[in-house]
Amino acid sequence: MMIQMTSKPYTQESSDTAGVVYIVEDDEAVRDSLKWLLEASSYRVELFESGEMFLAKFDPNAIAVLVLDVRMPGMSGLEVQEHLIARKCDIPIIFISGHGDVSMAVSTLKKGAVDFIEKPFDQAALRSLIERMLQEARQRKAKAEQRSLNDALLSKLTPREQHVLERIVSGRLNKQIAADLGISIKTVEAHRASIMDKTNSGTVADLMRVVMNANRPPVKDSGSMR
């Protein structure tokens, strides 16, 4: 099968945003074949002959996709997936195997793998799948960065502002929040204005987006604070 070489230039700067393809495969011939195939399409590729080597060296913050063999000496691909889940590493995984079966495919997909393909695989289909998954990785990275930014905004709030925010999110009116916390309506309004300013929110809808797209919920209090 002939593979067309692309003219897209490869640079370290462009690869940072284009992403990296991690290949974890114990068969050297398969590793080399995949590396040649993907680098011919200007992908940045990093090879690992075992799951242990990959887990020790990969960058969890990189925009990346993982092409992972299921059956390997030592740590299996399924064990690598479990390890990544435990570390909360949100990387798209494409499993490859010469011994795949339906139950194994279903198991990996239920745990977050994006696809499961058997050797020998179609090269053009694999390239297309990797490009789609790198785009998915970019989107996941952008969402993670937005969540971190929103967390930072919410961390600026004082404990009392957090309690007011909790009630705003619950749909409570200013007079209800004042009664809940035993403070005046004007104090609630002042807290509300400060919350909007600290979270860069122009409207309540903006504020809700900050809260909903953050990792941390508003701090809950156990009762009225007077």
PyMOL commands that set and color helices and strands:
alter all, ss='L'
color gray80, all
select helices_A, chain A and resi 12-18+28-39+51-57+77-86+102-110+123-154+159-169+174-181+185-198+204-212
alter helices_A, ss='H'
color red, helices_A
select strands_A, chain A and resi 20-24+44-48+64-69+93-97+115-118
alter strands_A, ss='S'
color yellow, strands_A
deselect
rebuild
show_as cartoon
